[in-house]
Amino acid sequence: MKVLRPAGAELARRFGTHVGLIPLTEVPAVIAPRLAELRRLCAPQGSLALAARADGVIVGLFDGEEALRHLRFSAAGEVARGTGEPPLYVSTVEELSPF
């Protein structure tokens, strides 16, 4: 799985429906364990585009696995699926169904 940090037009193309996202200058170390879990669980040809919201939440849009298409990562390194509010954060990717 490739981790992408789109900027400019690419950011708008990937996250067009999400307003106010900014490119990541670097992937926060706190979400590294979640990314490692995703790499183990998902197809190697998939990619995860990451961007930041103003409140510090990292938003991920996953290509390759429809079940995990929209992800969010908290400042504490937890992960949630979907775009609804409030997000249901869990500690590990394995806790997101269907895993």
C-alpha positions in Angstrom: 0.0 0.0 0.0 1.3 3.4 -1.0 0.7 6.4 1.2 0.1 9.6 -0.7 0.1 13.2 0.5 -1.6 15.0 -2.4 -1.3 18.8 -2.8 -2.9 21.4 -5.1 -5.0 20.1 -7.9 -4.4 16.5 -6.9 -5.7 17.2 -3.4 -8.9 18.8 -4.9 -9.3 15.9 -7.3 -9.0 13.2 -4.6 -10.9 14.9 -1.9 -13.3 17.1 -3.9 -16.3 16.6 -1.6 -14.3 17.5 1.6 -13.9 21.2 2.3 -11.0 22.9 4.0 -8.4 20.1 3.8 -4.8 21.0 3.6 -1.8 18.9 2.4 0.3 17.1 5.0 3.9 18.1 5.1 4.7 14.8 6.8 2.8 11.7 8.1 2.3 12.0 11.8 4.3 9.4 13.7 1.3 8.6 15.9 -0.6 7.1 13.0 2.3 4.9 11.8 1.0 1.8 13.6 -2.4 2.2 11.9 -0.7 2.5 8.5 1.4 -0.6 9.2 -1.8 -2.5 10.0 -3.4 -1.3 6.8 -0.4 -2.5 4.8 -0.7 -6.0 6.3 -4.5 -6.2 5.7 -4.9 -4.6 2.3 -3.8 -5.3 -1.2 -0.3 -4.0 -2.0 -1.5 -2.1 -5.1 -3.9 0.1 -3.0 -3.1 3.6 -2.0 -4.1 5.8 0.9 -4.3 9.6 0.3 -3.9 11.6 3.4 -4.8 15.3 4.2 -5.4 17.3 7.3 -8.4 19.1 8.6 -8.2 22.4 10.5 -9.0 20.6 13.8 -5.9 18.3 13.4 -7.8 15.2 12.3 -6.1 13.3 9.5 -8.5 12.2 6.7 -7.7 9.3 4.5 -9.2 8.2 1.3 -8.3 4.7 0.4 -8.2 3.4 -3.1 -8.2 -0.3 -3.6 -10.5 -1.5 -0.8 -14.0 -0.1 -0.9 -14.7 -1.3 2.6 -12.1 1.1 3.9 -12.6 4.0 1.5 -13.0 6.8 4.1 -10.8 6.8 7.2 -10.0 9.3 9.9 -7.1 9.3 12.3 -7.2 11.1 15.6 -4.4 13.0 17.2 -4.1 10.1 19.6 -3.5 7.6 16.8 -6.9 6.0 16.8 -8.8 5.3 13.5 -12.4 5.6 12.5 -14.3 4.7 9.3 -16.7 6.9 7.3 -17.6 10.5 7.1 -20.5 10.7 9.6 -20.4 12.5 12.9 -19.6 11.7 15.5 -16.8 9.3 14.4 -16.4 6.0 16.2 -12.7 5.8 16.9 -11.1 2.5 17.7 -7.5 1.6 18.7 -6.6 -0.6 15.8 -7.5 -1.2 12.2 -8.5 -4.8 13.1 -11.3 -3.4 15.2 -12.9 -1.8 12.2 -15.4 -4.3 10.7 -15.1 -6.5 8.7 -11.7 -7.3 10.2 
